[in-house]
């Protein structure tokens, strides 16, 4: 595909309610969209980087800078290329996986639209709908948490994930398990808030028959995760630590995890995300699709990814209204606890023009030099 240019578009997306984790509280997303332009087709990518470098070292202003100054000029200078070649072209630039993933997503969407092929089919999906879980942020008190969980279960979500942090862990988990029973699929996510010294305390969570505990220790502490996993009955799942398929292989070999959360933005794109899922499958490690408060664009791609064979646990592929009163695309709606996999070419969705115009805060063009 011969690309003629790219558009960088910033979009302000207020959340329906504040979302609190161990590393901060989000009230809105400043979304950076990448639009790939060719002579007869366009494609959309969404960057999942946050406003500040809290979840990862990448943040939206930094992503915009590296895209305009380095990554997009390199892709345009490459001439004709496929989405599968984007990673090779961008390989000389170290890191910046979220930025690279947004570029690849835009080029892949354009390529598949031109070919008339859905992303799910291209990736190798085996389901036409995926089971959905929901991520529940840290609440002001246990009573409010129980009300929030009850609401999500009433909507049909098939799995609940509770964000935890020191001082907000055993008590809320115990309350949710007691209130909603043993049949509830329940897991927790620490976002790297603990250390190995907390192992005895974290072992108290074993009493609640959790699906998993996600990323309890810092990103680079694979040996610590392996030591912790040996002390817990609850399976350890890695998120922030899994930045590539190679990282997944290392983590599994060390015994640092027995489940993996796959986030395409975190690993550099949906093609690498598929490789992560494949290597995990080869080692007998199940995976599930994480979420990063995506708009309908990223949500469409995540749902397609979650339809692959080794995604056997409900992911954080929530309905649009979980986060946004007005999504950028036609909203994703829950049906019997599931979301339908888009069937249209490419992502299968596109921004609603009027909504996109209303929520856009800045636009810039990047063309070949």
N, C-alpha and C positions, 0 to 999 in steps of 0.2 A: 504494500500500500504506500502510495506517495502522499505524504502529509504536506499541507500548504501552510499550516500554522497551528497555534494553540491559543486558547483563551483561558485566562485565570479569572475566576469570579468568586468574590467573597459574598456570603449569604448569612444573614443574621437569623438564627433559629431559636426563639425562646422556648424553654422547656415548660411543660405543663405544671411541673413542680420541681423544686430543688432536688438534686441528686447528690447525696453525700456518701463519700467513701473514706477510707483511711487516709487518703492524700489530699482531700479537699472537697468542697461543695461546688457543684456546677449549677448555674441558673439559666444558662443559654449556651448555644454553640455558635462560634464564629467559623462557619464551614467554608473551606476552600475547595471549589470545584475546578476541575481541569476539563476543558472541552477540546478534543482533537478534531481538527478540520482537514478534510480532504476535498477533492473536486466535487464529489457527488454524494458524500456521506459525512456524518459527524458522529462522535462518540463521547460519552461522559465518564469522567472519573471523579471519585470523591476521596479527599484526604481525611484521614481520621485523627490527625494530630490535634491536640487541644490548644487552648489559648496560652497555657504556660507549660513548661517542661516538667510536669509532675509525674504522669504515668510513664513517660519515656523522655529521652533527651530532645526529641523533636517537638516543635511547637509551630503554630500556624504561620506566624510572621517569618520564622526561619525557613519553613518549607517554601513559602512564596519566593523568598530570596534565592534559595538554591535552585528552584525550578527556573526562574527567569534568567539567572546568570549562568547556569551550568547544564542542568539536565535537559531542558527543552531545546536549547541550541544544539546540544549533542545529538538528540534524536532527529532534529530537522536536518542536520548536516549529514546524517547517515544515508539520506536518499530514501529509496524504497525499502521498507522493512515490514516484517510481521510483528505481531504482539509478542510472539515467542522469542524474537530477537532483541526486544527492548532491554531485557536484563543484561545481555551481553554488551550492548552499546553503552549502558550506564555502569558497567562493572568497574571501570577505572575510578569512579567517584565513591569514596569510602562512606559506608553507613547510609543514612537518609532513606531508610527502607520505606517509611510512610510516604515520602515524596515520590520515590520510585514506583511504589505500588499504585499511586494515583495516576501516574503517567501510563503505566501498563494497562490499567483498567480502562482508561479513555481510548487507547489505541485498540485494545481488544474489543471494546463495545463497537467501535467504528468498523473494525474488520468483520465482526460477526454480523452486524447489520447489513453490510455489503453482501455477505454470503447468504443471508437469510437464515442463519443458524442461531438458536437460543444458546445462551451461555451455559445453561444446565447441560444441554446435550454435548457441548464442546468439552466440558469438564468431565463428563462421564456419569451424570446423575442417574440414579436408579429408582427415584421416587418422584411422584408428582405433587406431593405435599409433605411438609416436615412438622414433627412435633415441636411445640414451642414452650420454652421456659421463660421466666421473667426474673430480672435482677432487681432486688429490693434494697434500696440504700439504707444507711444508718438513720434510724428514726430518733425523734426527741425523747420518746419513752416507749416502753414495751406495749402499752395499750394502743398507741398509734400504730406501732408495727403490726400488731394483730389485726387491726382494722384494715390496714393496707393489704396484708396477705389475704385476708378474707375476700377483699374486693377482687384481687387478681384470680383467686380460685373461682370466684363467681363468674368471671369472664371466661373461664375454661382453660387457663394455663395448666400445663401438665407437670411442671416442675418449678420449684421455688428456690432461688439462690439468695442467700442473705449476705450482705456485706458485713464484715466483722472487723474489729480493731481492738487493741488492748483496752479493757474496760467495757467493751460491748461485744461479748462473744458467748460465753456459756449461758448467761441468763436469758438473752433473747432467743437463742437456739432452743433452750429447754422450754420456753414459753410457747414457741411455735409448734414444737413437737407435741407438747401436752394438749394444745388447743385443737390441732388438726389431725392428730393421730399418726400411727405408724405407717399407714399406707401412703402418706404424702412423700413424693420424691423431693428430697431436701438436700441442699449442699450449701457450702459457705465459701466466701472469697475474702482473703485477707489483704490482697494487693501489697504483699511484701511488708506487712506491718510488724512482724514478729522476728525474733532471733531464735537460734537453737537453744538458748537458755530458757525459752518459754515452752520447751517440749513437754514437761510434766503438766503444765496448765493446758496446753492444746490437747493432750491425751484425754482430758475430761470430756472433750467433744465425742469421743468414741462411744459414749453411752447413748447417743442419739441416732445411731444407724444412718449416718450421712452417706450420700453418694460419693462425696469427695470433699477435701479441703483444698482450695485453689490458692496457689502461690503464697504460702505462709511466710517464706523467708525472702531476703533480697534477691534480685535478678541473677546476680553472678555467683550466688552461693549454691552451686550444684552439690558439692560434697555435704554441705549442711542439710540440704533437702534429703539426700540419701540417708544421712544419719537420723534425721527426723522420721522419715518413712519407716525406718526399722523400729521406731519406738511407738508408732501409731497403728491402730487397727483400721482407722479411716484411710482410704486411698488418698495419696497425694497427687494433685493435678498441677501441672505447670502452665503458666500463661506468659508473663513477662520474660521468663528465661528462654522461651522457645522462639528464637529469632530467625531460624532457618531449619531446613531439613537436617543439615549436619548437626545443629545444636540439639535437635530432637534425638538423633542417634546417640550422641554423647550422654544426654540426660538419662536415656533408657539404659544404656550400658552401665552407668554408675548406680542405677537403682534409685535415681532421684525422683522418679514419678512412675505411676502406673496408669495415668490418664493424661491426655493433652488437650488443652484448649487451643483451637486453631483460629487465629485472627489474621486475615489476609494482609491488612495494612501493616501489622507488626512484622510480618515476615517478608514484606517487599512485593506482595501481589498475589493474585489468585492462582497463578501457575505454580509459584513456590508453595502456596498453601496446599495445593493438591499433592505436591511432592511430600510435604510434611505428613499428610494423611496417609500417603502410600507407604512411607517408611515406618510409620507407626503400625499400620496394618501388618507389615512384614514381620514386626516384632511382637504382634499380638496385643498391642496397646490401643484401646479405643480412643476416639476423639469426639469432640463436639465443637460447634461453631460459636465463637464468642461474638460479642457486640461492642461497638464503640459509639453508641448514641447516633448511629447513622441516619441520614435522611432516607427516603424511599429509594434513592439510587444505590447507595451502599447496602441497604436492606435487601434489595432485589438480588444483588450479587451474593450476599451472605446466605440467602435462602437457597439459591442454586448450589452453592458450595455444600450446604447442610444436607443436600439430597444425594451426596456421594455415599458409596457403600460403607465406609468405616465410621461414618458419623452416626453412632448408634445411641447416643444420649441426647435428650432435648437440649437445644442450644438457646442462647440469648437472642433469638430471632423474634423479638416481640412485635406485636402489631404497632402500626404507626402511632396510634393515640396513646400508647404507653409513654411516649416522650413529647409528641408534638400535637397541638390542636390543629395545625395546618401543616401537612407534609408537603414537600416539594413536588411529589408525584401523586397520582391517584393513590389513596391510602391503602396500606396493607391491613386487612381485617381478619381477625381470628375466626375460624370456623371449626367448632368442635376441638378446640385446643391446637389447631394446626394452621399453617399458612400455605397457600398454594404456591407452587413453583412457577414463576413467570414463563409463559410459552412463546412470547414474541421473540423476534430476532434480537441478538445482543442481550443487553440487560432485560429487555422486555418491557421496560418502562422508560419514560423521559420526563423531564421537568414540565410542570404545567406552566405555560408561558406567562399568564397573568400573575400567578403566585411567585414565579421566579423573579419577575420584574419588581414586584412589591417588596420582596425580601432582600434583593441585591443591594449591597453597600458599596461595591467597587468592582470595576471590570478593567482588565488590561489585555492587550494583544501581544503575543510573542510570535514573530515571524522569522524566517530564515535570514541569516546575516549575509 
